[in-house]
Amino acid sequence: WTSIFWLSMVEGGQASLVGLPPIDRTLYEASHPLTHRCTSLAHKGDNLDRYLIGRQFMVVLIVFVTNLSGAPLADAEVL
């Protein structure tokens, strides 16, 4: 369950970072200072592209590990 929760956090973070660039950062600077700092760093230069590529590798790893942990045993029998 931990890996599925982690995957949901990774996907949610990606949706937030990709969706926020067209929004003026001053709108949420006072109400959400941590979000403002994170998006200021993520949207500088090509950091967002680097994050998206790294996130994709992490998603593949999480799904692979989740699949391994839920795989049946080699000598398991079906009812």
Residue pairs with C-beta under 8 A, 6 or more apart in sequence:
3 62
3 65
3 66
3 69
4 66
6 62
7 59
7 62
7 63
7 66
10 55
10 58
10 59
10 62
11 59
13 55
14 51
14 52
14 55
17 38
17 39
17 42
17 43
17 48
17 51
18 48
18 52
20 39
20 43
21 43
21 48
25 36
25 39
25 40
28 35
28 36
29 36
41 47
42 48
42 51
